[in-house]
Amino acid sequence: MALANYRLQQALGGLFALTSFYSVSAVAQEANATGEVRRIDAASGKITIKHGEISELQLPAMTLVYRIDPALLKGIAPGDEVAFTARREDGHYVVTQISK
């Protein structure tokens, strides 16, 4: 089932996460990770990051679209390797800190 969900997420460009299978109280709400920036949509406040497993958020290795404050994107470009902090907020994943 997890593999099927992973493939579905990849097909949808990482727009969905596995949040429907986990209660919010059972999963950490914030975690640090590293990854590669694949796409930036500053106008929409979104960043796509390819990252390894983030066990604290129970996310497998994937490419995922995160919400982000556009002010945090200064100096960040597609192809950059970044360290970031992600948080689950209202069923969405949000990058709260990011650096090269």
C-alpha positions in Angstrom: 0.0 0.0 0.0 2.8 2.4 0.9 4.5 1.8 -2.5 1.2 2.5 -4.3 0.8 5.7 -2.4 4.4 6.7 -3.2 3.8 6.1 -6.9 0.6 8.1 -6.7 2.4 11.0 -5.1 5.1 10.9 -7.7 2.5 10.9 -10.5 0.8 14.0 -8.9 4.1 15.8 -8.7 4.3 15.4 -4.9 1.2 17.5 -4.2 -0.2 15.1 -1.7 1.5 13.6 1.4 0.6 10.6 3.5 -1.2 12.7 6.1 -4.5 10.8 5.6 -2.9 7.7 7.1 -1.5 9.2 10.3 -3.2 11.1 13.1 -1.6 14.5 13.7 -1.0 13.7 17.3 0.9 10.5 16.5 3.5 12.2 14.2 6.1 14.9 15.0 5.1 18.3 13.8 8.5 19.6 12.8 11.8 18.1 11.4 15.1 19.1 9.9 16.1 17.6 6.5 18.3 18.2 3.4 17.4 18.0 -0.2 17.7 19.4 -3.7 15.5 22.3 -4.9 13.7 21.2 -8.0 11.3 24.1 -8.6 10.3 27.4 -7.1 7.0 29.2 -7.5 7.5 32.4 -5.5 4.3 33.9 -6.6 2.3 31.0 -5.1 4.6 30.6 -2.1 5.7 27.0 -3.1 9.0 25.2 -3.3 9.5 21.7 -4.6 12.2 19.7 -2.9 13.6 16.2 -3.6 14.6 14.8 -0.2 15.4 11.5 1.5 13.2 10.0 4.2 12.0 12.4 6.9 11.2 9.9 9.6 10.0 12.5 12.1 7.2 13.5 9.8 6.8 9.9 8.5 7.6 10.9 5.0 9.4 8.5 2.6 12.0 9.7 0.2 10.2 11.7 -2.4 9.8 15.0 -4.3 7.3 17.1 -2.4 5.8 20.6 -2.9 6.0 22.6 0.3 4.5 25.9 1.2 7.1 28.6 2.0 7.1 32.3 2.8 8.5 33.9 -0.4 10.9 36.0 1.7 12.8 32.8 2.6 13.5 32.1 -1.1 16.1 34.9 -1.5 19.3 33.4 -2.9 17.7 29.9 -3.4 17.5 28.5 -6.9 16.5 25.2 -8.6 19.4 22.8 -8.3 20.6 24.1 -5.0 21.3 21.6 -2.2 19.6 22.9 0.9 19.1 22.2 4.6 15.5 23.0 5.7 13.1 22.7 8.6 9.6 21.5 7.6 6.5 21.6 9.7 3.0 20.1 9.3 0.4 22.8 9.6 -3.3 22.2 9.0 -2.6 19.1 6.9 0.1 20.8 4.7 3.8 20.8 4.8 5.5 24.2 5.3 9.2 25.1 5.1 9.9 27.4 8.0 13.7 27.7 7.5 16.0 27.1 4.6 19.7 27.6 3.8 22.2 26.5 1.2 
